[in-house]
Amino acid sequence: MKSFASDNTAGVHPDIMAALNTANQGHCSAYGDDPHTRAAIEVFEEHFGEEIAVFFVFLGTGANVLGLRALARPHEAVICAECAHINVDECGAPEAFNGSKLLAVPTTNGKLSCASIAPRLHGFGNEHHAQPKVVTITQATELGTVYGPAEIRSLASLAHGKKMYLHMDGARLANAAAHLGCRLGELTRDVGVDVLSFGGTKNGLMFGEAVVFLRPELAAGFQYLRKQGMQLASKMRFIASQFEALLKGDLWRRNAAHANAMAALLAEYLQGLDGVRITQKVETNVIFAQLAPHHIGILEKEYYFYRWDEARNEIRWMTAWDTSEQQVKAFANRVREVVSA
Ligand SMILES: Cc1ncc(COP(=O)(O)O)c(C=O)c1O
């Protein structure tokens, strides 16, 4: 398959496969009481500080839903961007499992700001209103854009000032950190994020995400929520060993930086081309662009990618840790041919 659809269509990085193989020796205790899980938690502590609580889960949706469940009760509300994965791509799981109302805020670039969420910060103490309790941001956003540390800090201060929490869907936190040249902690713990969904699958893992409590007191009882939420892996060592390999050295940054660089290269090849209008800043591993519908139709016969917004003829092209320069070049040439014909 020739795919610019998603970093989910990529395979597993060989170092991760090797780590899975290493973990695949004999028997060891189940449900996380094993040396691989302990070692993986230690590498998380190296990145995020020792005062954290880490819980491995299978899915990003599971990480988001359970992390938010730990922060908000059913009568409380979660403020998110309209395009947020939790609002669009989780089949209503946050509402169905947690009961919390999602208050979706329109954005032009996927990012929330203090100004844009201000109108939703009301109704406190009014029993007729779902009580705002969490602001959740996605880093990098669903539109590939990135929050700088100061922007996150402002949102955290605003939320904390209202006795609310700041949650981050970090399915692509590595891509954001690679873009900014930051440490992972600089975009999370240091700037007031309370709970993080940390993504692995999109950055070269076979599967596996982590719920990271950056204030460990918020994790009270979370082991029960994880089990009740069907995300407690019996063979936990196979999630943990992948994270250990990803985070121990700089594999996480190399994979993410490479994926970002391939999107930047594609954008460079397409820049200024009549018939392709790039609609978002290309900061991570994704490009959004508008093309004529018949050009989209031709390209779709040869390449797999998503129509993002049918009404606007906007498509999404995403790169991954294993996208090669040759693939980018061949795709860019084909796009050029199609739109110039
Ligand atoms: C922003 C974001 N959050 C979370 C996820 C996790 O999704 P899944 O439940 O498929 O692992 C994704 C996957 O596409 C995503 O793009």
Ligand as a Chemical Component Dictionary entry (heavy atoms), coordinates in Angstrom:
data_LIG
# 
_chem_comp.id                   LIG 
_chem_comp.type                 NON-POLYMER 
_chem_comp.pdbx_formal_charge   0 
_chem_comp.three_letter_code    LIG 
# 
loop_
_chem_comp_atom.comp_id 
_chem_comp_atom.atom_id 
_chem_comp_atom.alt_atom_id 
_chem_comp_atom.type_symbol 
_chem_comp_atom.charge 
_chem_comp_atom.model_Cartn_x 
_chem_comp_atom.model_Cartn_y 
_chem_comp_atom.model_Cartn_z 
_chem_comp_atom.pdbx_ordinal 
LIG C1 C1 C 0 -4.983 12.994 18.563 1  
LIG C2 C2 C 0 -5.208 11.534 18.803 2  
LIG N1 N1 N 0 -5.470 11.101 20.043 3  
LIG C3 C3 C 0 -5.630 9.812  20.326 4  
LIG C4 C4 C 0 -5.549 8.853  19.341 5  
LIG C5 C5 C 0 -5.660 7.417  19.755 6  
LIG O1 O1 O 0 -6.477 6.634  19.057 7  
LIG P1 P1 P 0 -6.625 5.042  19.250 8  
LIG O2 O2 O 0 -7.699 4.841  20.239 9  
LIG O3 O3 O 0 -6.965 4.605  17.890 10 
LIG O4 O4 O 0 -5.329 4.495  19.754 11 
LIG C6 C6 C 0 -5.330 9.258  18.014 12 
LIG C7 C7 C 0 -5.302 8.263  16.919 13 
LIG O5 O5 O 0 -5.523 8.514  15.783 14 
LIG C8 C8 C 0 -5.138 10.625 17.744 15 
LIG O6 O6 O 0 -4.886 11.068 16.502 16 
# 
loop_
_chem_comp_bond.comp_id 
_chem_comp_bond.atom_id_1 
_chem_comp_bond.atom_id_2 
_chem_comp_bond.value_order 
_chem_comp_bond.pdbx_ordinal 
LIG C1 C2 SING 1  
LIG C2 N1 SING 2  
LIG C2 C8 DOUB 3  
LIG N1 C3 DOUB 4  
LIG C3 C4 SING 5  
LIG C4 C5 SING 6  
LIG C4 C6 DOUB 7  
LIG C5 O1 SING 8  
LIG O1 P1 SING 9  
LIG P1 O2 DOUB 10 
LIG P1 O3 SING 11 
LIG P1 O4 SING 12 
LIG C6 C7 SING 13 
LIG C6 C8 SING 14 
LIG C7 O5 DOUB 15 
LIG C8 O6 SING 16 
# 
